[in-house]
Amino acid sequence: MPNTKQWRLVATAVAVTLGATTLAACGSDDDSDARSGPVSLTYWTWTPGMDKVVDLWNKGPGKEQQITVTVKKQASGDTLVTKILTAHKAKKAPDLVQAEYQALPTLVSNDALADISGEVGDAKKDFAEGVWQQTTLGTDAVYAVPQDIGPMMFYYREDLFKQYGLKVPATWAEFADTARALKEKAPDKDLTTFSANDSGLFAGLAQQAGAKWWTTSGEKWKVGIDDAATRKVATFWGDLVKEDAIDNQPMYTPAWNKALNTGKQIAWVSAVWAPGTLTTAAPDTKGKWAMAPLPQWSVSEDVTGSWGGSSTAVTTDSGNKSAAAKFAAWLNTDRAALAALAKEGGIYPAATGAQLSGAFVKSPEFFSNQADFYTQAAEIAKTTAPSAWGPNVNVAYTSFKDAFASASKNKSDFGAALKTMQDDTVADLKKQGFGVAE
């Protein structure tokens, strides 16, 4: 067998690409869990209020099973991935970790996550197929239990659309026409902005278009960031920026907040978690926004991308994998746990049964004018396109921010920026010692 790192990544990608159901990647042996007496587990997570959720476990099923979980709050993103891998090299990773979906291939390739299919396989029925696939990486193994998801949607100022006689775009062609129509009627306003400071947005748009950024050819990685689907997305947004049909300023800045709050920008391509952001960014617009499905590339399609989301995984360093897996399954499938996660952590649950219950029966307060908000959200979530992550997502994301920030600012060729992103990602894989198919 090739070295563990190379083989596990290739096996994972082959399974994802071919939809294999019988290919299992190398994994650590099941721990015997032949424990006698209480078990103490440590959980690294960034979710707000997780300690209150875990209290429910410790005072309920955890107490009955003598399994106590202690929360250790962490930073999110690449910072946590690096910390997990550093701890794993010393065989001191915690029992449980919160991991974004795009980080799972990196953690699995480094043998940091345990296969918990034997303990949590029954939980599959609680999740949409595309969501569950992200934690199996297309193999028979299960490396995590889905926790939250970020299906993408289109948000717009309902009052201003009516004022300017605009229709909610059903396709991206209509989206572009809407942007141009608004400019003609109100030159001082923009439909939205293209922002290069959050790579997840662009990745989700490419995902919706059918992009598969990482696949394999034999035992080599194949990087498809510069594929036809992603080029279509890049060209579409680049053309709108060049013709000044939309703005080109970054999100999450005081200027962006003001644009949303004053109606200078009247729409936002975002995800299910957008109401929370708008509450802070545009407080004066409460009750004036509405949500609709993401525009499609053709009228016959019904698919969305994903922007955000995470899972709960058990590490190979845990001496109590079965106990940890029981907690991971409870956390993300138990109704009381999911209700607490929504209340304390503000997450949108991956479990389908929780998407129309508890906190999700009533629309977000900011969207009180749209009674069917969460009903629509649950239907949209079912249409999430499959993902295709690889071992160096962080490098691709960093390259996107640099190359596209420059292209957006200068209104230059987005295709050239995409090629830079492709080249940087391939170069990094080669530097790490992976075989790369050209």
C-alpha positions in Angstrom: 0.0 0.0 0.0 1.3 3.5 -0.7 2.0 5.7 2.2 -1.0 6.3 4.5 -1.4 10.0 3.7 -1.3 9.6 -0.1 -3.5 6.4 -0.1 -6.2 7.7 2.2 -6.6 10.9 0.2 -6.7 9.1 -3.1 -9.1 6.5 -1.9 -11.3 9.2 -0.5 -11.3 11.2 -3.7 -11.9 8.2 -5.9 -14.9 7.2 -3.9 -16.3 10.7 -4.0 -15.8 11.0 -7.7 -17.2 7.6 -8.7 -19.8 7.5 -6.0 -18.3 4.3 -4.7 -20.1 2.5 -1.8 -17.7 -0.3 -1.2 -14.3 1.4 -1.0 -13.1 2.0 2.5 -10.2 4.1 3.4 -7.6 3.0 5.9 -8.7 3.8 9.4 -7.8 3.1 12.9 -9.1 -0.1 14.5 -12.2 0.1 16.6 -11.2 0.6 20.2 -12.4 -2.2 22.4 -14.1 0.3 24.7 -14.0 -2.4 27.3 -14.2 0.2 29.9 -15.4 -0.2 33.5 -16.4 2.9 35.3 -16.9 6.5 34.3 -15.5 8.0 31.1 -14.4 11.6 30.6 -14.3 13.1 27.1 -12.9 16.4 25.8 -14.6 18.3 22.9 -13.0 21.1 21.0 -15.6 23.4 19.4 -16.2 27.0 18.5 -20.0 27.0 18.6 -21.3 29.6 21.0 -23.2 28.2 24.0 -22.0 24.7 23.5 -21.3 24.3 27.2 -25.0 24.7 27.9 -25.9 22.1 25.3 -23.4 19.7 26.7 -24.9 20.2 30.1 -28.0 18.5 28.8 -25.9 15.5 28.0 -24.0 15.4 31.2 -27.2 15.7 33.3 -29.2 13.2 31.1 -27.9 10.4 28.9 -24.3 11.1 29.8 -25.1 10.6 33.5 -26.9 7.4 32.8 -24.1 6.0 30.7 -21.3 7.5 32.9 -19.9 9.5 30.0 -19.0 13.1 30.9 -18.1 15.6 28.2 -16.0 18.8 28.8 -16.1 21.6 26.3 -12.9 23.4 25.4 -13.7 26.5 23.3 -11.5 27.0 20.3 -11.0 29.3 17.3 -12.6 28.1 14.0 -11.3 27.6 10.5 -7.7 26.8 9.6 -6.5 27.8 13.1 -8.4 24.9 14.7 -7.3 22.4 11.9 -3.7 23.3 12.5 -4.1 22.9 16.3 -5.8 19.5 15.8 -3.0 18.2 13.6 -0.3 19.5 15.9 -2.0 17.8 18.9 -2.4 14.6 16.8 1.3 14.4 16.0 1.9 14.3 19.7 -0.9 11.8 20.1 -2.7 14.3 22.3 -5.7 15.3 20.2 -9.0 15.6 22.1 -11.7 12.9 21.9 -14.0 15.0 19.8 -13.6 18.0 17.5 -15.8 20.3 15.5 -14.7 20.3 11.9 -15.9 22.2 8.8 -16.8 19.8 6.0 -14.0 21.1 3.7 -11.5 20.3 6.5 -12.4 16.6 6.7 -10.2 15.4 3.8 -7.2 17.1 5.4 -7.9 15.6 8.8 -8.6 12.1 7.4 -5.5 12.2 5.2 -3.4 12.8 8.3 -5.1 9.8 10.1 -6.5 12.2 12.7 -10.2 11.1 12.5 -11.6 7.7 13.4 -14.1 5.7 11.3 -17.2 5.7 13.5 -19.5 4.0 11.0 -20.1 1.1 13.4 -21.4 3.4 16.1 -23.3 6.1 14.1 -24.3 4.4 10.9 -28.0 4.4 11.9 -27.9 8.2 12.1 -27.7 8.4 8.3 -31.5 8.4 8.0 -31.6 11.8 9.8 -29.7 13.6 7.1 -30.1 14.5 3.4 -28.0 12.2 1.2 -25.7 15.0 0.0 -25.1 16.2 3.6 -24.3 12.7 4.9 -21.9 12.2 1.9 -19.8 15.1 3.1 -18.9 13.1 6.3 -18.3 9.8 4.6 -16.3 11.3 1.8 -18.0 8.8 -0.5 -16.7 5.7 1.3 -18.2 3.1 3.6 -16.5 4.9 6.4 -18.0 7.6 8.5 -15.6 10.3 9.8 -18.1 12.6 11.5 -21.7 13.4 12.2 -23.2 16.4 10.4 -24.0 19.3 12.7 -25.0 22.3 10.7 -25.3 23.3 7.1 -25.4 26.5 5.0 -27.6 26.0 1.9 -27.4 29.1 -0.3 -30.3 31.4 -1.1 -31.1 34.8 -2.7 -32.0 37.7 -0.3 -33.6 40.8 -1.6 -35.3 44.0 -0.4 -38.9 43.2 -1.1 -40.0 46.8 -0.8 -37.4 48.2 -3.2 -37.9 45.5 -5.7 -41.5 46.5 -5.8 -40.6 50.2 -5.9 -38.4 49.7 -9.0 -40.6 47.2 -10.7 -38.1 44.4 -10.4 -38.9 40.7 -10.5 -37.1 38.1 -8.4 -34.6 36.4 -10.8 -35.2 32.7 -11.4 -32.0 32.3 -13.5 -28.6 33.9 -13.5 -29.3 35.5 -16.8 -32.3 37.2 -15.2 -30.1 38.2 -12.2 -27.8 40.0 -14.6 -30.7 41.7 -16.3 -32.1 42.7 -12.9 -28.8 44.3 -12.0 -28.7 46.3 -15.2 -32.4 47.3 -14.9 -31.8 48.7 -11.4 -28.8 50.7 -12.6 -31.0 52.3 -15.3 -33.7 53.2 -12.9 -31.5 54.1 -9.9 -27.9 54.8 -11.0 -26.8 55.4 -7.3 -27.9 51.8 -6.3 -26.5 48.4 -6.9 -28.2 45.0 -6.9 -25.3 43.5 -4.9 -21.5 43.3 -4.8 -18.9 40.8 -5.8 -16.8 40.2 -2.7 -13.4 38.5 -2.7 -13.0 38.4 1.1 -14.9 35.2 1.7 -13.9 32.3 -0.5 -16.8 30.1 0.7 -19.3 32.2 -1.3 -17.4 31.7 -4.6 -16.9 28.0 -3.8 -20.6 27.6 -3.1 -21.5 29.3 -6.4 -19.1 27.0 -8.3 -20.5 24.0 -6.5 -24.0 24.9 -7.7 -22.7 25.2 -11.2 -21.4 21.6 -11.1 -17.7 22.2 -10.3 -15.6 19.5 -8.8 -12.4 21.2 -7.7 -10.6 18.0 -6.5 -10.9 14.6 -8.1 -8.4 11.8 -8.8 -6.8 10.1 -11.8 -5.4 6.7 -10.7 -3.3 7.5 -7.6 -2.9 11.2 -8.5 -4.9 14.2 -7.6 -6.5 16.2 -10.3 -7.3 19.8 -9.6 -10.3 21.2 -11.5 -10.6 24.7 -10.1 -10.2 26.1 -13.6 -12.9 23.8 -15.0 -15.8 24.9 -17.3 -18.3 25.2 -14.5 -16.1 27.5 -12.4 -15.0 29.5 -15.4 -18.7 30.1 -16.2 -19.2 31.5 -12.7 -16.1 33.6 -12.8 -16.9 35.1 -16.2 -20.4 35.9 -15.2 -19.4 37.9 -12.1 -16.4 39.4 -13.8 -18.5 40.7 -16.6 -21.0 42.3 -14.2 -18.1 44.0 -12.3 -16.5 45.3 -15.5 -19.7 46.9 -16.8 -20.4 48.4 -13.3 -23.7 46.5 -13.2 -22.9 45.6 -9.6 -20.5 46.9 -6.9 -17.0 45.4 -6.3 -16.5 46.2 -2.6 -15.9 43.5 0.0 -18.5 42.3 2.5 -18.4 42.6 6.3 -17.1 46.2 6.3 -18.7 49.4 7.7 -19.3 50.6 4.1 -21.0 47.3 3.2 -23.2 47.5 6.3 -24.2 51.0 5.4 -25.0 50.0 1.8 -27.3 47.3 3.0 -28.9 49.5 5.8 -29.6 52.5 3.5 -30.7 50.5 0.5 -27.7 51.3 -1.7 -27.4 47.6 -2.2 -30.8 45.8 -2.4 -29.9 42.1 -2.6 -27.4 39.6 -1.3 -26.5 36.1 -2.4 -26.0 34.3 0.9 -27.0 31.3 2.9 -29.6 30.3 5.5 -27.7 32.0 8.3 -28.1 35.5 6.6 -30.8 36.8 8.9 -28.4 37.0 11.8 -25.9 38.9 9.7 -28.5 41.3 8.4 -29.8 41.9 11.9 -26.4 43.4 12.8 -25.4 44.9 9.4 -28.8 46.5 8.4 -30.9 46.9 11.6 -33.1 49.6 10.0 -34.3 47.2 7.3 -36.1 44.7 9.6 -39.1 43.2 7.9 -38.2 44.6 4.5 -36.2 41.6 3.2 -37.4 38.3 1.6 -35.7 35.1 0.7 -36.0 33.1 -2.5 -34.1 30.1 -4.0 -30.8 30.8 -5.6 -31.0 31.7 -9.3 -30.4 28.7 -11.6 -28.1 28.3 -14.7 -31.1 27.0 -16.6 -34.9 27.0 -15.9 -34.9 23.2 -15.7 -32.5 23.1 -12.8 -33.2 23.1 -9.1 -29.9 23.1 -7.2 -28.1 25.2 -4.7 -24.6 25.5 -3.3 -23.4 25.4 0.3 -21.7 28.2 2.2 -20.6 27.0 5.6 -21.4 24.1 7.8 -19.6 21.8 10.2 -19.6 18.3 11.8 -18.7 16.5 15.0 -15.8 14.1 14.6 -14.0 11.6 16.9 -10.2 11.5 16.7 -8.0 8.5 16.4 -6.3 9.6 19.6 -9.4 9.0 21.7 -9.2 6.1 24.1 -13.0 6.0 24.2 -14.1 6.2 20.6 -17.4 4.4 21.1 -18.4 6.6 23.9 -17.3 9.7 21.9 -19.3 8.5 18.9 -22.4 8.1 21.1 -22.2 11.7 22.2 -21.6 12.9 18.6 -24.7 11.1 17.4 -26.8 12.4 20.3 -25.6 16.0 19.8 -26.7 16.1 16.2 -29.8 13.9 16.2 -31.5 14.3 19.6 -34.4 16.8 19.4 -33.6 18.4 22.8 -29.9 18.7 21.8 -30.8 20.2 18.4 -33.2 22.7 20.0 -30.5 23.8 22.4 -28.0 24.1 19.6 -30.4 26.4 17.7 -31.1 28.5 20.7 -27.7 28.8 22.2 -25.5 28.4 19.1 -27.7 29.9 16.4 -27.0 27.0 14.1 -29.2 25.7 11.2 -29.3 22.0 11.9 -28.1 19.4 9.3 -30.7 16.9 10.6 -33.7 17.2 8.4 -36.2 16.5 11.1 -35.1 19.5 13.1 -35.3 22.0 10.2 -39.1 22.6 10.7 -39.3 22.2 14.5 -38.4 24.1 17.6 -36.7 27.4 16.7 -37.5 26.8 13.0 -41.3 26.7 13.3 -41.5 30.5 13.3 -39.7 32.7 10.8 -36.6 34.7 12.0 -37.7 37.9 13.7 -35.9 39.9 11.0 -38.0 38.1 8.4 -41.4 38.3 10.2 -42.9 39.3 6.9 -42.1 35.9 5.4 -44.1 33.2 7.2 -42.7 30.4 5.1 -39.0 31.3 5.5 -38.0 28.0 7.1 -40.4 25.9 5.0 -38.6 27.3 1.9 -35.2 26.9 3.6 -35.8 23.2 4.3 -36.9 22.5 0.7 -33.8 24.4 -0.7 -31.5 22.5 1.6 -32.6 19.2 0.0 -31.3 20.5 -3.4 -27.7 21.0 -2.2 -25.2 19.9 -4.8 -22.5 17.3 -3.8 -19.2 18.6 -2.7 -15.7 17.6 -3.9 -13.1 18.9 -1.4 -9.4 18.1 -1.3 -6.4 18.2 1.0 -5.4 21.9 0.5 -8.6 23.9 0.5 -6.9 26.5 2.7 -4.3 27.2 -0.1 -7.0 27.5 -2.8 -9.0 29.8 -0.5 -6.1 32.1 0.2 -5.2 32.2 -3.5 -8.8 33.2 -4.3 -8.8 36.1 -1.9 -5.6 37.5 -3.3 -6.2 37.0 -7.0 -9.9 37.9 -7.1 -9.5 40.9 -4.7 -7.0 42.3 -7.2 -9.2 41.4 -10.3 -12.3 42.8 -8.6 -10.6 46.1 -7.6 -9.0 46.6 -11.0 -12.0 45.2 -13.0 -9.5 42.9 -14.8 -9.9 39.4 -16.1 -11.5 37.0 -13.6 -10.4 34.1 -15.8 -6.8 35.0 -15.2 -7.5 35.2 -11.5 -9.0 31.7 -11.6 -6.0 30.3 -13.4 -3.8 31.8 -10.7 -6.0 30.0 -8.1 -5.6 26.7 -10.1 -1.8 27.1 -10.5 -1.3 27.9 -6.8 -3.3 24.9 -5.7 -1.5 22.5 -8.0 1.9 23.8 -7.0 1.1 23.3 -3.3 0.0 19.7 -3.8 3.3 19.0 -5.6 5.2 20.7 -2.9 3.5 18.5 -0.3 4.6 15.4 -2.3 1.3 14.4 -3.9 1.2 13.1 -7.4 -0.8 15.5 -9.6 -2.4 14.7 -12.9 -2.2 17.5 -15.4 
